[in-house]
């Protein structure tokens, strides 16, 4: 399944009861807020789809060349080491 960062997700207003879990970083898995949110939605049967329409264009943070999954793929070992994964 294709999913983007949480800034690219659009969902119906009746799902607004799904709130960010401020303590998701304490979990053993899915510590990242957006991963935690989408996992909880999937567990209760929320259907997701993908669109080719651009819904957000984010710029890299200072001193970075890429964002999102491209940044992760280019810096995978650094990130794994940083978070002791």
C-alpha positions as CSV (number, residue, x, y, z in Angstrom):
1,X,0.0,0.0,0.0
2,X,1.2,3.5,-0.8
3,X,1.0,6.1,2.0
4,X,2.6,9.4,2.3
5,X,3.4,11.6,5.2
6,X,0.5,12.6,7.4
7,X,0.4,16.0,5.8
8,X,-0.8,14.3,2.6
9,X,-3.7,12.4,4.2
10,X,-7.2,13.6,3.7
11,X,-10.0,11.8,5.5
12,X,-13.7,12.3,6.1
13,X,-14.8,14.5,9.0
14,X,-16.6,11.6,10.7
15,X,-13.1,10.1,11.4
16,X,-12.1,13.3,13.3
17,X,-12.4,11.3,16.6
18,X,-9.0,9.8,15.7
19,X,-6.6,12.0,17.6
20,X,-2.8,12.1,17.7
21,X,-1.4,9.9,20.4
22,X,1.1,12.1,22.3
23,X,2.6,9.1,23.9
24,X,3.1,6.9,20.9
25,X,6.9,7.4,21.2
26,X,6.7,5.2,24.3
27,X,5.4,2.2,22.3
28,X,7.6,-0.7,21.1
29,X,6.3,-0.4,17.5
30,X,4.9,2.4,15.4
31,X,6.4,5.1,17.6
32,X,6.0,7.8,15.0
33,X,2.8,9.7,15.3
34,X,1.6,9.3,11.7
35,X,2.4,5.6,11.7
36,X,0.5,5.2,14.9
37,X,-2.5,7.0,13.6
38,X,-2.8,5.1,10.3
39,X,-2.3,1.8,12.1
40,X,-5.1,2.5,14.5
41,X,-7.4,3.5,11.6
42,X,-6.6,0.3,9.7
43,X,-7.2,-1.9,12.8
44,X,-10.8,-0.7,12.9
45,X,-11.4,-1.1,9.2
46,X,-10.9,2.4,7.7
47,X,-10.3,2.0,4.0
48,X,-7.5,3.9,2.4
49,X,-6.7,4.8,-1.2
50,X,-4.0,6.5,-3.1
51,X,-4.2,9.5,-5.4
52,X,-1.7,10.7,-7.9
53,X,-2.8,14.3,-7.2
54,X,-0.1,16.3,-5.4
55,X,-1.6,17.5,-2.1
56,X,1.5,18.9,-0.4
57,X,5.0,20.0,-1.4
58,X,7.4,20.1,1.5
59,X,10.8,21.6,1.5
60,X,13.8,19.9,3.1
61,X,14.9,21.1,6.5
62,X,18.1,23.2,6.7
63,X,21.2,21.2,5.7
64,X,19.1,18.4,4.1
65,X,18.7,17.7,0.5
66,X,15.6,15.5,0.6
67,X,12.4,15.0,2.6
68,X,10.2,12.0,3.6
69,X,11.0,8.5,2.4
70,X,13.7,9.8,0.0
71,X,15.5,11.3,3.0
72,X,15.1,8.0,5.0
73,X,16.4,5.9,2.1
74,X,19.4,8.1,1.7
75,X,20.2,8.1,5.4
76,X,18.8,4.8,6.6
77,X,21.8,3.6,8.6
78,X,22.3,7.0,10.2
79,X,18.6,7.1,11.3
80,X,18.7,3.5,12.6
81,X,21.8,4.3,14.6
82,X,20.4,7.5,16.0
83,X,17.3,5.8,17.3
84,X,19.0,2.6,18.4
85,X,16.9,0.5,16.1
